[in-house]
Amino acid sequence: MAEAIVPVKRTRTWLFVLGGLLLLIAVAGMAAVLLIHNKQLANFEAYSYAGAQPAAEAPASGAGPAGAPSSNAGKHVFTALDMFTANLAERDQDRFAQVGVVVELADAKAGSAFNAVVPPVRSEILLLLSSKTADDLLSLKGKQLLAEQIVEIVRKYIAPEFRQSVFGAHFSSFVIQ
């Protein structure tokens, strides 16, 4: 008697090949979307950080000697100061504040002018912090008032032509103990 040979079914192999092909297409599509999204983010860049290398600037059309905006108008520079640690003006107990401050400036020129006056600015901010109580600093309004006072201090010490280039003081950390 002769035995009948049963053909081997290869449906599993085709399913694996088809699944792998669909997975490859999905990964390629996701990579294309991410590349397009990153290019849009690079073109949208609105802020830069102090110390970052400026991109090659295109000549600004219509920028004349009358102070018209240049091609990097709208790009702010953020300069982080070293952490501040100061004893607070508490009567009953010893408390201290540890505060991280980042100053927002108009451009790299204002950032350079600010870097030239950092020591007296730091000193006056430390004096300001040591005059505050914990109750002054724990509320949102107290923190906002402190940020405004820091901006006033920076404007006091920076060169006069850059005083309007100081936009704000932001807190990167804020601890009271």
Steps between C-alpha positions, in 0.01 A plus 500: 500500500610838415469776751355829394726799546326790665619842380650727769289805579701822499231736622692575820807606305296740289335642811842569658629664184185712466512600871868595472430709191213684673722562806776639277254735328365621837851570635598689184182709520565587865860597419380729219248669732766555768746646251240741364395598853863565609559718195191705590630539857838617373334765285275609788786561747385797709746490787869441543710449808803697611813335371325340203667552165292740290390374163616678187270796467347604172507870425187665632295664232395848597732518799633850489704717732181623668498191723277274296485141625777270387462142380534358851231727646281310741774263614556530870808396693470330838793533741497279809657632816662271756272371774423750777493382862409759763381505861154648528401781735313280748479596868401169658698246301785462256367456148667533164407525136674333211400662171609445140452804274508527120498849347325553164670753272426631151808375316861389527628859531280557802620163634861613470420828674328306778791259542725802566294599807413162651700539829320815626167362379557175693599696810188714494273200435655326803433810712143510371443131581640539851253785566199278422309272735371155413143634497605761242641233268249216543212669318472534125477878528816502712691304237370728223605807701846348552533440124404863430752622757773288340420657161531846658839403647626377162378818330675706767842349425489424127620765252232765433453406135401145604258581784194441283654173378440333838166320466471290811639285775390138514552249778661168411472379861350636819550331838426642844599309813 
